[in-house]
Amino acid sequence: MDVSATLPVRVAPRSAREEVAGVTDGVVRIRLTAPPVEDRANEALVAFLSRVLGVPRRRVEMVTGERGRRKVVRVHGLTRDEIYRRLGLEPAAD
């Protein structure tokens, strides 16, 4: 059985650096240096999460939010608690 988890994300494009900026109301805030044009921020988000979580890019999939700051990302191969730990956050309370 394929393990996967979704992650609600709020992206802040054109930031000074790429980082996880914490969790607000259950949404993980991520700062990216890429601008929000021509899918560059979406590509940067997938690359950032892939790198930080230690999974191949093909395991990080954008579910919703391609055109907005609020997105839902699915990560295949990790549970939600594993994702939060790898991001340096407290495990999500469901």
C-alpha positions as CSV (number, residue, x, y, z in Angstrom):
1,M,0.0,0.0,0.0
2,D,1.3,3.4,-1.0
3,V,1.7,5.8,2.0
4,S,1.0,9.4,1.3
5,A,-0.1,12.5,3.1
6,T,-1.4,15.9,2.0
7,L,0.0,19.1,3.4
8,P,-1.8,22.5,3.3
9,V,0.8,25.2,2.4
10,R,0.8,29.0,2.1
11,V,3.6,30.2,-0.1
12,A,5.4,33.6,0.2
13,P,7.1,34.1,-3.2
14,R,10.0,36.6,-3.8
15,S,11.3,36.2,-0.2
16,A,14.9,36.8,0.7
17,R,15.6,33.1,1.3
18,E,13.9,29.7,1.1
19,E,12.7,28.4,4.4
20,V,9.8,26.9,6.4
21,A,8.4,29.8,8.3
22,G,6.2,27.9,10.7
23,V,2.5,26.8,10.9
24,T,-0.5,29.0,11.2
25,D,-4.0,27.5,11.7
26,G,-2.8,24.2,10.4
27,V,-1.2,25.6,7.3
28,V,2.6,25.3,6.7
29,R,4.1,28.7,5.7
30,I,7.0,28.4,3.2
31,R,9.1,31.3,1.9
32,L,10.5,30.9,-1.6
33,T,12.9,33.2,-3.6
34,A,11.1,32.4,-6.9
35,P,8.6,34.9,-8.3
36,P,5.0,33.9,-8.8
37,V,5.1,33.9,-12.6
38,E,5.2,31.2,-15.2
39,D,4.9,28.4,-12.6
40,R,8.3,29.3,-11.2
41,A,7.0,29.5,-7.6
42,N,5.2,26.1,-8.0
43,E,8.4,24.5,-9.4
44,A,10.5,26.0,-6.6
45,L,8.0,24.7,-4.0
46,V,8.2,21.1,-5.4
47,A,12.0,21.4,-5.5
48,F,12.2,22.8,-2.0
49,L,10.0,20.2,-0.4
50,S,11.7,17.4,-2.3
51,R,15.1,18.6,-1.0
52,V,14.0,19.3,2.6
53,L,12.0,16.1,2.9
54,G,14.6,13.9,1.2
55,V,12.3,12.4,-1.4
56,P,12.5,12.4,-5.2
57,R,10.7,15.3,-7.0
58,R,8.3,12.8,-8.5
59,R,6.9,12.0,-5.0
60,V,5.8,15.6,-4.4
61,E,2.6,16.5,-6.2
62,M,0.6,19.7,-6.3
63,V,-3.1,18.8,-5.7
64,T,-4.7,22.3,-5.7
65,G,-3.7,25.9,-5.7
66,E,-1.6,26.2,-8.8
67,R,-2.6,29.8,-9.2
68,G,-2.8,31.0,-5.6
69,R,-0.6,31.3,-2.5
70,R,-2.7,28.6,-0.7
71,K,-1.9,25.2,-2.0
72,V,-2.3,21.5,-1.1
73,V,0.6,19.3,-1.7
74,R,0.7,15.5,-1.6
75,V,3.9,13.7,-0.6
76,H,4.1,10.0,-1.5
77,G,6.1,7.7,0.7
78,L,5.8,9.7,4.0
79,T,3.2,10.1,6.7
80,R,2.0,13.5,7.8
81,D,4.0,13.2,11.1
82,E,7.1,12.3,9.1
83,I,6.6,15.3,6.9
84,Y,6.2,17.6,9.9
85,R,9.3,16.2,11.6
86,R,11.4,16.6,8.5
87,L,10.3,20.2,8.1
88,G,11.4,20.8,11.7
89,L,7.8,21.3,12.9
90,E,5.7,19.7,15.7
91,P,3.6,16.8,14.3
92,A,0.2,18.0,13.2
93,A,-2.7,17.6,15.7
94,D,-5.7,16.1,13.9
